[in-house]
Amino acid sequence: MANIPQVASDKLFGIGAGVGYYKGEGAIAVGISGQNRGKNVVYKGSVSLGTKSDIGVAAGINISLGES
């Protein structure tokens, strides 16, 4: 799920997909990512399905603080 790309910096929302293979097992994943209009909050969520019908889920959020 880590290989699903992040939303483009000039967009607010995106949908992505990825595939993976490890030790004889494959998986597919679908995820969403987005950011608020101020671009200081970024979120991601995804779900995956493996070749043995294993299901995985992931979610994350980043809140950026301070000025550069």
A tleap script that builds the chain and sets N, CA, C and O, in Angstrom:
source leaprc.protein.ff14SB
mol = sequence {
  NMET ALA ASN ILE PRO GLN VAL ALA SER ASP
  LYS LEU PHE GLY ILE GLY ALA GLY VAL GLY
  TYR TYR LYS GLY GLU GLY ALA ILE ALA VAL
  GLY ILE SER GLY GLN ASN ARG GLY LYS ASN
  VAL VAL TYR LYS GLY SER VAL SER LEU GLY
  THR LYS SER ASP ILE GLY VAL ALA ALA GLY
  ILE ASN ILE SER LEU GLY GLU CSER
}
set mol.1.N position { 0.816 -1.185 0.000 }
set mol.1.CA position { 0.000 0.000 0.000 }
set mol.1.C position { 0.862 1.251 0.000 }
set mol.1.O position { 0.386 2.337 -0.330 }
set mol.2.N position { 2.102 1.104 0.362 }
set mol.2.CA position { 2.992 2.258 0.398 }
set mol.2.C position { 3.277 2.813 -0.991 }
set mol.2.O position { 3.694 3.965 -1.113 }
set mol.3.N position { 3.067 2.034 -2.028 }
set mol.3.CA position { 3.367 2.499 -3.376 }
set mol.3.C position { 2.205 3.190 -4.065 }
set mol.3.O position { 2.322 3.537 -5.240 }
set mol.4.N position { 1.098 3.401 -3.387 }
set mol.4.CA position { 0.009 4.178 -3.978 }
set mol.4.C position { 0.425 5.643 -3.911 }
set mol.4.O position { 0.680 6.156 -2.821 }
set mol.5.N position { 0.500 6.325 -5.047 }
set mol.5.CA position { 0.980 7.711 -5.052 }
set mol.5.C position { 0.088 8.667 -4.262 }
set mol.5.O position { -1.114 8.447 -4.114 }
set mol.6.N position { 0.703 9.720 -3.765 }
set mol.6.CA position { 0.025 10.788 -3.031 }
set mol.6.C position { -0.700 11.689 -4.030 }
set mol.6.O position { -0.313 11.757 -5.197 }
set mol.7.N position { -1.737 12.372 -3.583 }
set mol.7.CA position { -2.465 13.330 -4.412 }
set mol.7.C position { -1.486 14.394 -4.937 }
set mol.7.O position { -0.541 14.765 -4.241 }
set mol.8.N position { -1.714 14.878 -6.156 }
set mol.8.CA position { -0.880 15.932 -6.736 }
set mol.8.C position { -0.971 17.190 -5.877 }
set mol.8.O position { -2.020 17.473 -5.297 }
set mol.9.N position { 0.119 17.942 -5.795 }
set mol.9.CA position { 0.177 19.091 -4.883 }
set mol.9.C position { -0.830 20.186 -5.223 }
set mol.9.O position { -1.198 20.969 -4.347 }
set mol.10.N position { -1.285 20.260 -6.478 }
set mol.10.CA position { -2.250 21.295 -6.853 }
set mol.10.C position { -3.698 20.794 -6.828 }
set mol.10.O position { -4.602 21.501 -7.274 }
set mol.11.N position { -3.925 19.580 -6.310 }
set mol.11.CA position { -5.267 18.993 -6.227 }
set mol.11.C position { -5.643 18.755 -4.768 }
set mol.11.O position { -4.769 18.710 -3.902 }
set mol.12.N position { -6.932 18.604 -4.493 }
set mol.12.CA position { -7.400 18.374 -3.129 }
set mol.12.C position { -7.669 16.908 -2.824 }
set mol.12.O position { -7.682 16.518 -1.657 }
set mol.13.N position { -7.887 16.076 -3.860 }
set mol.13.CA position { -8.311 14.699 -3.643 }
set mol.13.C position { -7.814 13.826 -4.788 }
set mol.13.O position { -7.766 14.269 -5.936 }
set mol.14.N position { -7.446 12.589 -4.478 }
set mol.14.CA position { -7.017 11.659 -5.516 }
set mol.14.C position { -7.342 10.225 -5.141 }
set mol.14.O position { -7.464 9.894 -3.962 }
set mol.15.N position { -7.479 9.380 -6.147 }
set mol.15.CA position { -7.709 7.950 -5.967 }
set mol.15.C position { -6.575 7.225 -6.681 }
set mol.15.O position { -6.228 7.573 -7.810 }
set mol.16.N position { -5.994 6.219 -6.028 }
set mol.16.CA position { -4.879 5.493 -6.628 }
set mol.16.C position { -5.006 3.999 -6.406 }
set mol.16.O position { -5.858 3.538 -5.647 }
set mol.17.N position { -4.146 3.251 -7.079 }
set mol.17.CA position { -4.131 1.798 -6.946 }
set mol.17.C position { -2.696 1.311 -7.031 }
set mol.17.O position { -1.828 1.992 -7.578 }
set mol.18.N position { -2.455 0.127 -6.485 }
set mol.18.CA position { -1.125 -0.456 -6.531 }
set mol.18.C position { -1.199 -1.970 -6.474 }
set mol.18.O position { -2.219 -2.541 -6.088 }
set mol.19.N position { -0.117 -2.608 -6.859 }
set mol.19.CA position { -0.001 -4.061 -6.787 }
set mol.19.C position { 1.318 -4.399 -6.108 }
set mol.19.O position { 2.263 -3.610 -6.135 }
set mol.20.N position { 1.372 -5.579 -5.498 }
set mol.20.CA position { 2.599 -6.003 -4.837 }
set mol.20.C position { 2.748 -7.509 -4.858 }
set mol.20.O position { 1.783 -8.243 -5.073 }
set mol.21.N position { 3.972 -7.957 -4.633 }
set mol.21.CA position { 4.279 -9.385 -4.607 }
set mol.21.C position { 5.401 -9.604 -3.603 }
set mol.21.O position { 6.407 -8.895 -3.630 }
set mol.22.N position { 5.231 -10.597 -2.702 }
set mol.22.CA position { 6.245 -10.882 -1.687 }
set mol.22.C position { 6.133 -12.333 -1.252 }
set mol.22.O position { 5.059 -12.788 -0.859 }
set mol.23.N position { 7.243 -13.059 -1.322 }
set mol.23.CA position { 7.321 -14.455 -0.880 }
set mol.23.C position { 6.175 -15.317 -1.411 }
set mol.23.O position { 5.520 -16.029 -0.650 }
set mol.24.N position { 5.945 -15.246 -2.701 }
set mol.24.CA position { 4.947 -16.101 -3.328 }
set mol.24.C position { 3.511 -15.633 -3.227 }
set mol.24.O position { 2.608 -16.332 -3.686 }
set mol.25.N position { 3.276 -14.490 -2.650 }
set mol.25.CA position { 1.912 -13.968 -2.544 }
set mol.25.C position { 1.810 -12.609 -3.209 }
set mol.25.O position { 2.729 -11.794 -3.131 }
set mol.26.N position { 0.686 -12.376 -3.863 }
set mol.26.CA position { 0.428 -11.096 -4.500 }
set mol.26.C position { -0.714 -10.378 -3.808 }
set mol.26.O position { -1.471 -10.979 -3.045 }
set mol.27.N position { -0.831 -9.097 -4.081 }
set mol.27.CA position { -1.919 -8.303 -3.503 }
set mol.27.C position { -2.215 -7.118 -4.407 }
set mol.27.O position { -1.353 -6.655 -5.155 }
set mol.28.N position { -3.441 -6.639 -4.326 }
set mol.28.CA position { -3.839 -5.404 -4.979 }
set mol.28.C position { -4.358 -4.464 -3.900 }
set mol.28.O position { -4.878 -4.906 -2.875 }
set mol.29.N position { -4.215 -3.175 -4.137 }
set mol.29.CA position { -4.670 -2.187 -3.157 }
set mol.29.C position { -5.290 -0.998 -3.877 }
set mol.29.O position { -4.899 -0.655 -4.993 }
set mol.30.N position { -6.257 -0.380 -3.223 }
set mol.30.CA position { -6.896 0.839 -3.704 }
set mol.30.C position { -6.897 1.822 -2.549 }
set mol.30.O position { -7.156 1.448 -1.405 }
set mol.31.N position { -6.607 3.083 -2.852 }
set mol.31.CA position { -6.556 4.058 -1.776 }
set mol.31.C position { -6.990 5.441 -2.218 }
set mol.31.O position { -7.130 5.727 -3.407 }
set mol.32.N position { -7.196 6.282 -1.233 }
set mol.32.CA position { -7.518 7.690 -1.451 }
set mol.32.C position { -6.487 8.530 -0.720 }
set mol.32.O position { -5.903 8.091 0.271 }
set mol.33.N position { -6.269 9.723 -1.208 }
set mol.33.CA position { -5.435 10.681 -0.492 }
set mol.33.C position { -5.944 12.075 -0.810 }
set mol.33.O position { -6.555 12.305 -1.854 }
set mol.34.N position { -5.689 12.982 0.083 }
set mol.34.CA position { -6.154 14.339 -0.130 }
set mol.34.C position { -5.518 15.303 0.843 }
set mol.34.O position { -4.746 14.924 1.723 }
set mol.35.N position { -5.865 16.559 0.658 }
set mol.35.CA position { -5.368 17.612 1.540 }
set mol.35.C position { -6.421 18.706 1.636 }
set mol.35.O position { -7.264 18.859 0.752 }
set mol.36.N position { -6.354 19.459 2.722 }
set mol.36.CA position { -7.297 20.561 2.868 }
set mol.36.C position { -6.853 21.731 1.986 }
set mol.36.O position { -5.756 21.712 1.430 }
set mol.37.N position { -7.697 22.733 1.864 }
set mol.37.CA position { -7.388 23.875 0.990 }
set mol.37.C position { -6.148 24.632 1.452 }
set mol.37.O position { -5.431 25.191 0.621 }
set mol.38.N position { -5.880 24.666 2.741 }
set mol.38.CA position { -4.688 25.326 3.256 }
set mol.38.C position { -3.423 24.503 3.083 }
set mol.38.O position { -2.325 24.992 3.345 }
set mol.39.N position { -3.564 23.267 2.647 }
set mol.39.CA position { -2.465 22.330 2.382 }
set mol.39.C position { -1.613 22.025 3.610 }
set mol.39.O position { -0.459 21.619 3.472 }
set mol.40.N position { -2.162 22.213 4.805 }
set mol.40.CA position { -1.408 21.853 6.006 }
set mol.40.C position { -1.892 20.543 6.624 }
set mol.40.O position { -1.301 20.069 7.595 }
set mol.41.N position { -2.956 19.951 6.081 }
set mol.41.CA position { -3.443 18.648 6.540 }
set mol.41.C position { -3.511 17.719 5.325 }
set mol.41.O position { -4.186 18.016 4.339 }
set mol.42.N position { -2.802 16.591 5.413 }
set mol.42.CA position { -2.792 15.585 4.350 }
set mol.42.C position { -3.280 14.273 4.951 }
set mol.42.O position { -2.870 13.914 6.055 }
set mol.43.N position { -4.149 13.550 4.245 }
set mol.43.CA position { -4.661 12.270 4.749 }
set mol.43.C position { -4.565 11.205 3.665 }
set mol.43.O position { -4.564 11.512 2.473 }
set mol.44.N position { -4.483 9.942 4.097 }
set mol.44.CA position { -4.455 8.806 3.177 }
set mol.44.C position { -5.198 7.643 3.809 }
set mol.44.O position { -5.194 7.490 5.031 }
set mol.45.N position { -5.825 6.834 2.998 }
set mol.45.CA position { -6.471 5.609 3.449 }
set mol.45.C position { -6.430 4.589 2.328 }
set mol.45.O position { -6.521 4.952 1.155 }
set mol.46.N position { -6.294 3.306 2.679 }
set mol.46.CA position { -6.242 2.281 1.640 }
set mol.46.C position { -6.722 0.943 2.171 }
set mol.46.O position { -6.765 0.705 3.378 }
set mol.47.N position { -7.079 0.082 1.238 }
set mol.47.CA position { -7.492 -1.283 1.547 }
set mol.47.C position { -6.836 -2.200 0.524 }
set mol.47.O position { -6.712 -1.848 -0.650 }
set mol.48.N position { -6.413 -3.388 0.980 }
set mol.48.CA position { -5.752 -4.332 0.075 }
set mol.48.C position { -6.376 -5.714 0.202 }
set mol.48.O position { -6.990 -6.049 1.215 }
set mol.49.N position { -6.206 -6.507 -0.849 }
set mol.49.CA position { -6.683 -7.885 -0.882 }
set mol.49.C position { -5.563 -8.752 -1.435 }
set mol.49.O position { -5.069 -8.514 -2.537 }
set mol.50.N position { -5.163 -9.770 -0.655 }
set mol.50.CA position { -4.084 -10.662 -1.054 }
set mol.50.C position { -4.585 -11.916 -1.743 }
set mol.50.O position { -5.787 -12.181 -1.780 }
set mol.51.N position { -3.645 -12.694 -2.295 }
set mol.51.CA position { -4.005 -13.899 -3.046 }
set mol.51.C position { -4.647 -14.971 -2.178 }
set mol.51.O position { -5.322 -15.853 -2.707 }
set mol.52.N position { -4.461 -14.925 -0.876 }
set mol.52.CA position { -5.099 -15.889 0.034 }
set mol.52.C position { -6.317 -15.272 0.719 }
set mol.52.O position { -6.710 -15.698 1.805 }
set mol.53.N position { -6.902 -14.277 0.083 }
set mol.53.CA position { -8.081 -13.560 0.577 }
set mol.53.C position { -7.823 -12.806 1.871 }
set mol.53.O position { -8.763 -12.486 2.598 }
set mol.54.N position { -6.554 -12.517 2.167 }
set mol.54.CA position { -6.236 -11.680 3.324 }
set mol.54.C position { -6.554 -10.227 2.987 }
set mol.54.O position { -6.261 -9.754 1.889 }
set mol.55.N position { -7.156 -9.530 3.942 }
set mol.55.CA position { -7.527 -8.133 3.754 }
set mol.55.C position { -6.678 -7.277 4.678 }
set mol.55.O position { -6.473 -7.616 5.843 }
set mol.56.N position { -6.187 -6.166 4.148 }
set mol.56.CA position { -5.430 -5.208 4.948 }
set mol.56.C position { -6.037 -3.830 4.806 }
set mol.56.O position { -6.611 -3.500 3.769 }
set mol.57.N position { -5.912 -3.032 5.841 }
set mol.57.CA position { -6.373 -1.646 5.802 }
set mol.57.C position { -5.290 -0.763 6.407 }
set mol.57.O position { -4.513 -1.204 7.253 }
set mol.58.N position { -5.251 0.480 5.966 }
set mol.58.CA position { -4.285 1.432 6.498 }
set mol.58.C position { -4.869 2.834 6.403 }
set mol.58.O position { -5.667 3.125 5.512 }
set mol.59.N position { -4.469 3.690 7.320 }
set mol.59.CA position { -4.903 5.084 7.305 }
set mol.59.C position { -3.842 5.934 7.976 }
set mol.59.O position { -3.117 5.465 8.854 }
set mol.60.N position { -3.757 7.180 7.560 }
set mol.60.CA position { -2.802 8.087 8.173 }
set mol.60.C position { -3.183 9.529 7.926 }
set mol.60.O position { -3.931 9.845 7.001 }
set mol.61.N position { -2.653 10.399 8.769 }
set mol.61.CA position { -2.890 11.832 8.641 }
set mol.61.C position { -1.623 12.563 9.062 }
set mol.61.O position { -0.909 12.122 9.963 }
set mol.62.N position { -1.351 13.685 8.399 }
set mol.62.CA position { -0.224 14.535 8.749 }
set mol.62.C position { -0.739 15.952 8.875 }
set mol.62.O position { -1.390 16.469 7.968 }
set mol.63.N position { -0.446 16.576 9.999 }
set mol.63.CA position { -0.812 17.971 10.224 }
set mol.63.C position { 0.484 18.754 10.329 }
set mol.63.O position { 1.249 18.572 11.276 }
set mol.64.N position { 0.733 19.627 9.357 }
set mol.64.CA position { 1.970 20.405 9.323 }
set mol.64.C position { 1.785 21.699 10.105 }
set mol.64.O position { 0.772 22.385 9.968 }
set mol.65.N position { 2.778 22.018 10.925 }
set mol.65.CA position { 2.725 23.206 11.772 }
set mol.65.C position { 3.943 24.088 11.515 }
set mol.65.O position { 4.983 23.600 11.073 }
set mol.66.N position { 3.817 25.363 11.785 }
set mol.66.CA position { 4.944 26.278 11.641 }
set mol.66.C position { 5.106 26.779 10.217 }
set mol.66.O position { 4.514 26.244 9.279 }
set mol.67.N position { 5.904 27.797 10.077 }
set mol.67.CA position { 6.172 28.411 8.779 }
set mol.67.C position { 7.587 28.080 8.339 }
set mol.67.O position { 8.470 27.866 9.170 }
set mol.68.N position { 7.802 28.038 7.019 }
set mol.68.CA position { 9.157 27.775 6.513 }
set mol.68.C position { 9.868 29.069 6.193 }
set mol.68.O position { 11.018 29.049 5.756 }
savepdb mol mol.pdb
quit
